[in-house]
Amino acid sequence: MFSSFFPWEFIQNFPELVSPNEPGLYAFSCYDPFLERIFMGSLPKNIQGGFKVLSGNEVTRAWLENNLKTLDLFAENQSYKVLLAGEINAEAEDFLLNEEIDWDQRFFLLSFIGESKFFDKLKKKKEVRSLKVKAPRFWEAGKLLKFLCEQTGVLLTYEVQNYVLEAIENEPGELLAALKRLALLGKDPKRLTLNEVKRELSQERLDQFELAKIWGEKKEAEFYKSLLNVSSDFESMRIFFNFMQGHTLKMIDTSYMRTKDRLTKYDRQIESHANLWQRDDLKAALHDFAEFEILAKSKSEGLNMVFRSKIISSYK
């Protein structure tokens, strides 16, 4: 079974990413890592044992044979979600496409960002529940923003929504960052005036796009020195490192661009910077940014020490 919808349609048709009463193999493709997080949040909470998280490069044929092929009478019905499923190797792909597996009560969810030949093969198999979130056409940015407002609970007036669409790059990560900033004002979003929103969004406490550009150009010392200047603003740090995780995922897999009618300036920047980095270095950075987000969330003074250490190591 294969289904494909725009984000605002998808959530209506699939309020839960997997059906609690239909265990088995699922393939999920989303063009954007920030949206992927939203839809991953809709996984049902009543699945026995929950979902263990794996990365695509951890899923080998041997792992599949040991964990999926043989059902031990005393084993738990453990379910899994595999992020960056596009990195699964050819042998493991062949296993999942061709081997008969008794899923019992288990769920196995493969999550892809952007285009994938493996996903295209999976969606042709009727026993695989294949779901895809399509990139909106450029004139549908208003529908995307409305969807994000509903998902975050930051409900804005029509006038304010129009301003946000004019002032902010119409990409999920950028729009979500703007909504988070407006939520932090501590006021009912529906009561925010246009002037209040203009003032907040024009006063960049942290220019995340400029910092992402500096980092993408591998100017690490400059990047971490800039962060040192604002490291005491933990909430801005948390939002920024959340943004950088999505930004880095886009650099790891730029195939999402093939689904878009036209590339934005931000897309072209990501494409250019991705060529400067080794894949393993990007994965290491992704791990770092996740750790930094945790430190910022806990308001740890250790952030300063980490930034200083990064500055020192960049000169080696």
N, C-alpha and C positions, 0 to 999 in steps of 0.2 A: 504494500500500500504506500503510495507516494502522495503527499499533499504539500502545496506551496502557497504561502500567503505573505502579504505585507505585514509588518509588525502589529499594527492595530487590528488587522483581521485575524492574525494568528492567535492572539490571546483570547479572542472570542470563540474560536473554534477548538482551541486546546488550552483551556484554563489550567490544566495540569499537563506537563510535558510528556509524561507517560501515563497510560491508563492503569490504575492500581490493580485491576482485575485481569490484565492482559500482559503477563510476564513474557520475556523473550528479548530479541535483539532489536534495538532502536538505533536509527541513524538521524542525527540532527545537524543541519547546516544553517549557519547564521553568518551574514556578511560582516558583522561588526562585533568585536569582543565585549563592548559595553552592553550591547543588547543581549549577547550570550549570557551574561551574568543575570540579567533580569529574568530571562526564560529559565535558566537553571534554578532560580529561586522558586519556580513554580512546580518543582518536583514534589510529588506527594510525600507527606511526612510519615505515613503509616506503613511504609515498606519495611518488612522485617529486616533488622540489621542495618537499615539505611543504605546509603550508597558510599562505597569506598572510592576514593579519587585516585586515578592513575593518569600518567602522561602517555601519549602515544608511543614514545620510544621505549616505554617499559613493557609494552605488550608484544611479546614474542610468541612464536609458535609453541615453544616449550612451556611458556607461562600459560597459554591457552589450554594446552593439553593437560597440564597439572591442575588447573583451577576450574575449567569448564567442562572438559570432556568426560571426566570420571566423576560420578556422583557417589560419594561416600555416604553410607547410611547414617554416619555420625557427624557428617559435616554440616555446617550451617548453610542456609540458603542465602549466601552473600551476594548482593547486587553491586554493580560497579558503574561508574561514569568515567569515561576516558576523554580527557581534554587534549586538544591538539591531535585529534585522531588522524589527521593527514600525515603524521609522522610514523604511523604503523608501517612496518616493513613488509615486503612483498610476500614472504612466507606466511606471516600472520594474516595478511589480507586473504590469501588463498584459503587458509583454514576457515576464516569466518564466512567466506563466500560459498565454500563447498562442503564443509563437514556438517554432519547431522549432529545437533546438540540437544540433549534433553534439558531444557531450561528449568523444568519444574516450576518453582515459585521465584526464580531469579530474573532480574532485569540487567541487561547489558547495554548501556547507552554510549554510543560513539558521538562525540561532538566535534564538528568541523567548523573552522572559520574560513570563509571564502570558498573558492572553487576547489574541487577535489575529484580526480578520476575514480578514486576508491568509492566516494559517496555516489558518483554516477552509476557505478556498478551495483552498489547496494540497493539503490532506489528501484532497480529493475526487478528485484526479487520480491515476489508477493508476500513471502513470509517475514520480510523485514519491514518494520513500520518506519518509513522514511519521511522526515518532516523538514521543510526548508523555509527560512525567513528571507524574503526577497528584499533587495534594496529599493527604497522608494524612488520614484522618478523625481527629478529636481523640483517640479512644481507641486509636489506633495509634502514639502517640508512642514507645512502647517499641521497636517495630519500626524506626522512624526512627533512634533512638539506636543500636540494635544495628548498623544499616547504616553509620552514621557511624563507629562504633568500628572496624568492619572496614575501612573505606576509609582511615582514618588510622593504623591499626595500634595504636590505644590501646584494648586489649581489657581491659574492666573486669569485675569480679565482678558477679553478679546483684544483690547487696546494694548495691553502689556505684552501679550503673546506676539502681536505683530511687531512690536519694537524689538523683542528678543530675536525674532527671525531676521530682522534687519541688522542687528548689532553683533550677532554671534554666528560663527561658521555653522552651517546647518548639518553638522555631524553629531551622532548620538553622544559621544564623549564630551564634546564642547557644550552641547545643550544641557547635559546632565550636570556638568560643573557649574554652569550659570544657575540652574535651578537650586543646587545645593547652597550656593552663596545667598540666594534670595531667601531660602528657608532659614538660614542662620540669622537673618534680621530679627527673628523672634516675633513676627507679626503675621496675622492671618494673611496668606498670600493673596486672597481675593480682595483684600483691602489695601494692597500696595498701590500707591499712585504711580503714574508714569514717571514723574520726577524722581521719586525714591528709587525706582528701578534703574533709571538712567544714571543716577549718582552712584549707585552701588556697582553697576557693571562697567562704568567708565573709570572707576578708581581701582586699578589693578593692584591688589596687595601682592600678588605673585603672578608675573606674566608667564603663564605656563607654556604658551606657544613659543615665546622667545627662548625660554630655558630648554624646552624640548629641542629646539633648533640648535642651540649651543651644544647640548649633549649629543645630538645626532651627528654633529660635525667632529665629534670625539675631542672636544675641548673640555676635558674632565676637570682640570684645575679651575677654570673659569666657572664651570657649572657648580661645583661644590662650594666655591667661594661665595657665589651668589646665594646659595642656600643657607650658608652660615649667617648671612645678614638678616634672614627672616626665620631662623630656626626656632625662635621662641613662639612663633605663631603656629601652634600645634595643629589647629584645625585646618589652616591653609596648607600645612605640610601634608596632612592626611589626605586631603582632597587632591593635592598635586601628585602624590605617589600612587594614588588610585588611578589618576589619569595616565601617569607614566606607564603603568602596567598595560593598559589598553593600547597606548601608543607603541610600546615595545612589541606587543603581540602583532600589531599591524606591520611592523618592520620585519618580524620573523616570517610572516606569510602575507605577501602583498597581493595574493591572488584575488582578494576581495574587490580590487579595482576593476577586474574584468566584468563585474556584475553591474557597474555603474554607467549611466548614460554619458556622463562627462566627469572628468577629474577636477577636483578643487585644487587650489594652491597648496593646501595642506597635504592632499594626496600626493602631489608631485614632489613635495618636500620629503615625505616618507619614502617614496620610491628612490629618490636620489640618495638619501642617507642610508637606506638598507644596503646599497652597494658598497658602503664603506666598512661594513661590519661582518665579522664571521658569525655564523649561526650560533655557535657555542657561546660566544661572548654575549650575544643578545639574550640567550637563555639565562646566563649567569646574572646579567643585569636585571632581568625579570624577577629572579629570586631576590636580589638585593632590594628592589623597589617594594616587593611584598613585605619584606622584613622592615623596611623603613616606615611603611604605612602602619604596621603594628606598633612600632616605637612611638610614632606620632600620636596614634590613638590612645596609647597609655601615658602620653605626655612625659616621655622619658628624656632626661637630659643627656642620655647616651647618644642621641642624634648628633649633638655637637661633636662628640668624640669620633663618631663614625665619619662625619664629613671631613674632619681634620685628617683622619687616617687616609681617606680617599685622596685628599689633596697631596699628601706626602707621597703616596704610592704612585700618583700620576707623573711624578718627576723622575721615576726610575727608568 
